[in-house]
Amino acid sequence: MKAFTVENGLVAPMDRANVDTDLIIPKQFLKSIKRSGFGPNLFDELRYLDEGQPGQDCSARPINPEFPLNFPRYAGASILLARENFGCGSSREHAPWALEDYGFRCIIAPSFADIFYNNCFKNGLLPIELDVQLVDRLFGEMYASEGYQLTVDLQRQRVVTPSGEEIAFEVDAFRRHCLLEGLDDIGLTLQREDAIRAFEAQWRERSPWLFDAIR
Amino acid sequence: MSGQTLYDKLWQNHLIEARDDGSALIYIDLQLIHEVTSPQAFEGLRLAGRKPWRRDAILAVPDHNISTDSAERAAGVAAIADPVSRLQVQTLDENCADFDLVKFEMNDVRQGIVHVVGPEQGATLPGMTVVCGDSHTSTHGALGALAHGIGTSEVEHVLATQTLIQKKMKNMLVRIDGQLQPGVTAKDVALAVIGKIGTAGGTGCAIEFGGQVIRDMSMEGRMTLCNMSIEAGARAGMVAVDDTTIDYVKGRPYAPAGEMWDVAVSAWRELHSDPDAQFDTVVELAGEEIKPQVTWGTSPEMVVPVDGSVPDPAAFSDATRRAAATRALEYMGLAAGTPITDIKLDRVFIGSCTNSRIEDLRAAAAVVKGRRVADSIKQAMVVPGSGQVKKQAEAEGLDRIFIDAGLEWREPGCSMCLAMNADKLGAGEHCASTSNRNFEGRQGFGGRTHLVSPAMAAAAAVAGHFVDVRDWKEV
């Protein structure tokens, strides 16, 4: 996994609440057996005017000129500013894969859906929860100033605005550690193999019906 | 010290170690696997030279993108028309063969939607931790299990370690006392709860459903309710174990038998919240007050009773909600103030992990028996949740009732709930659907979904528009 330390980047808006994972990456693209290549289909139904198909060359498709990510001023954005309950719905990890593949490294919103939030950390993507009024203010600043950039410093847990204002954010210590180091948590968990085996042995003793039934 | 909630007990039973940073390692008893969210996990396993930790804790079944058309299904996996879907199903087959995992083939009578199959086969048992790369894994909580959806990275993590790194969730109790009116079902309860607390109302929580309505509810109904916990933002929903649970589990293929059964049952009897348990949040609804529900917008919280009207966005005081409602009405092609019963429908879908069990099909069949689907309806389809449900329904003659009424009788799978196969809505079409999500494009590009119960969907198929099933007269 790609490590996340400091991201200084252009900010783009996804200005609606309850953005669901179907909207982030529609179902027809979930048929892929790969982990990459979802970027061109991020927000497919909003970004293009036609219905997208897997494997298609998206450069030839009619784009929706009213969708902000298609505005030249947001080209190359790496920080997405969003509203409440971002990433609700399905558990598809294709949603963070698509955001990451498009070039986003960080999403700032007042709240996230649980499974999506968790999936982000597995893919080098940092979701930041900030107070709803604060997010509203960042939206205002971004709209008012073309080329609006933010600096996200995970080590210091700060979002820094162009005026130099520093906004603190919360993140779990373990998730922060894994993201800063780009760690694969399967490897970390397997370091606790003895503890898992010991637990499993007593659990089998207590609940033998949970073992060896499916075979 | 106050007592423990059901969730506290399930958590404690599976806790391997708690860490200083607030995270914990918990043990997973069962992982269900399907074709869409597993290929990348198996690939990761292979690349790292790892193997599944416990093959007897895994059950695989294809469901999301397979055809529900009888002729296409009969021709087997190699004949799946869509090459991308075919590759995904073949990849599941290969992965399960390579790692020697139990998998139900596409045309096995035990095949079906993973969340119908798990409980039906007794693979899901009370007291378990159950995960699957699918958010509707919350369904299995109906058996008194801790069950929730995970992403593909976590699918791989569970395959490799039999554990998950978790943070304990908060406890929420949703208590529904009293009694439901005739014609009001678990689906209406689920939608009424979501309408009350919102799609983010349960974020960060495990919901326990309790109260007289839940105690009186069948296992099928409890599964419908727990299934939609995720639509209220909660990863996990659950119901305490009682006689209904135990009667349901008894005799199922993977359930314990003989002496082991008695030992298991005595352990399962502990799976309820203690009388003095404390919940972080309690939400209460009166069973009598719940009416049949219909969604009008593009989020499950955009829901009103069938005797209501499409709301006016101007009536929402919150700016974000007002904007969302305005956009939803535009997408849905509906005008504020339209009575719900005036909404004309193009298609009807009865199925999905929410509502495709035998009780759901019986309810729908009772409504359409001796009637005909309205001429204005382009398609009305019934997709049973599994081969076993299909077989049972056919033994009861439900298939004949549906076919005689003009509904299509299909092969089991996820079908039009998420439209990964050929079953989908056309742009602008309104659908009465027993599924779980009315998101933009969910059932097809530009499709307009209205979530309802099976009985409401069946009545809408006959009438061509929504009707209050409480007024329905059986022929």
Interface residues (C-beta under 8 A of the other chain):
Chain A: R16 A17 N18 D20 D22 L23 P26 K27 Q28 L30 K31 S32 I33 K34 R35 E45 E51 P54 G55 R83 E84 N85 C88 G89 S90 S91 R92 E93 P96 S111 A113 D114 I115 N118 N119 K122 N123 D172 A173 F174 H177 D185 I186 T189 L190 R192 A195 I196 F199 E200 W203 R206 S207 P208 W209 L210 F211 D212 A213 I214 R215
Chain B: N13 H14 I16 E17 R19 D21 G22 S23 L25 Y27 D29 L30 V36 T37 P39 Q40 E43 A48 R50 R55 D56 A57 I58 L59 H64 N65 D82 V84 S85 L87 Q88 T91 V102 G122 A123 L125 G127 M128 G133 D134 S135 T137 H148 G149 I150 G151 T152 S153 E154 E156 H157 A160 T161 Q162 T163 I165 K167 T199 A200 T203 G204 I230 G233 R235 Y254 A255 P256 M260 W261 V263 A264 A267 S299 T320 R321 A323 A324 R327 L418 A419 M420 R437 F439 E440 G441 R442 F445 G446
